[in-house]
């Protein structure tokens, strides 16, 4: 069976290079991870007291928002490249 392509995660959020060695670049979390972390913080911080999101629903929503942000970012970058 052919390998499924990986979903676009936006690339590394905070890449850095060690000692100027191009082969020693550290990537850390992806931009999608960063967006999902920010989204879940907002979801949980803005929940109405007494009506907390079920954890699995909050996680699903955070990743859905992260995916939408990645898609919007890609559209914006494509538009900027065509100018």
C-alpha positions as CSV (number, residue, x, y, z in Angstrom):
1,X,0.0,0.0,0.0
2,X,1.4,3.5,-0.9
3,X,2.4,5.7,2.0
4,X,-0.1,8.4,2.9
5,X,1.4,11.9,2.6
6,X,1.8,13.7,5.9
7,X,-0.7,16.4,6.7
8,X,0.7,19.9,6.4
9,X,1.7,20.9,9.9
10,X,3.1,24.3,8.9
11,X,6.7,23.3,9.5
12,X,8.7,24.0,12.6
13,X,7.5,26.7,15.0
14,X,10.8,27.7,16.5
15,X,13.7,26.2,14.5
16,X,17.2,27.0,15.5
17,X,20.7,26.2,14.4
18,X,23.4,24.9,16.6
19,X,26.9,26.5,16.1
20,X,26.0,27.5,12.5
21,X,26.1,23.8,11.4
22,X,23.3,23.4,8.8
23,X,23.2,19.7,9.8
24,X,22.5,20.5,13.4
25,X,19.2,22.3,13.0
26,X,16.7,21.6,15.8
27,X,13.0,21.8,14.9
28,X,11.0,21.3,18.1
29,X,7.3,21.5,17.9
30,X,5.4,22.2,14.7
31,X,3.4,25.3,14.0
32,X,0.2,23.1,14.2
33,X,1.3,22.0,17.7
34,X,1.8,25.7,18.7
35,X,-1.6,26.7,17.2
36,X,-3.4,23.8,19.0
37,X,-1.8,24.7,22.3
38,X,-2.8,28.3,22.0
39,X,-6.3,27.3,20.9
40,X,-6.9,24.9,23.9
41,X,-5.7,27.6,26.3
42,X,-8.3,30.0,24.9
43,X,-11.0,27.3,24.9
44,X,-10.4,26.3,28.5
45,X,-9.8,29.9,29.8
46,X,-13.1,31.1,28.3
47,X,-15.3,28.2,29.3
48,X,-18.5,29.2,31.1
49,X,-18.1,28.1,34.8
50,X,-20.1,25.0,35.4
51,X,-20.3,24.1,31.7
52,X,-16.7,22.9,31.1
53,X,-15.9,21.4,27.8
54,X,-15.4,17.6,27.9
55,X,-11.7,17.1,27.5
56,X,-12.0,15.1,24.3
57,X,-14.3,17.8,22.8
58,X,-11.8,20.6,23.8
59,X,-8.9,18.7,22.2
60,X,-10.9,18.0,19.0
61,X,-11.8,21.6,18.7
62,X,-8.3,22.8,19.4
63,X,-6.9,20.7,16.6
64,X,-9.7,21.7,14.3
65,X,-8.8,25.3,14.9
66,X,-5.1,24.6,14.4
67,X,-5.9,23.0,11.0
68,X,-8.0,26.0,10.0
69,X,-5.2,28.3,11.0
70,X,-2.6,26.3,9.0
71,X,-5.0,26.5,5.9
72,X,-5.5,30.2,6.3
73,X,-1.8,30.7,6.7
74,X,-1.1,28.8,3.5
75,X,-3.7,30.8,1.6
76,X,-2.2,34.1,2.9
77,X,1.3,33.0,2.0
78,X,0.2,32.0,-1.5
79,X,-1.4,35.4,-1.9
80,X,1.7,37.2,-0.7
81,X,3.9,35.2,-3.1
82,X,1.8,36.2,-6.1
83,X,2.1,39.9,-5.5
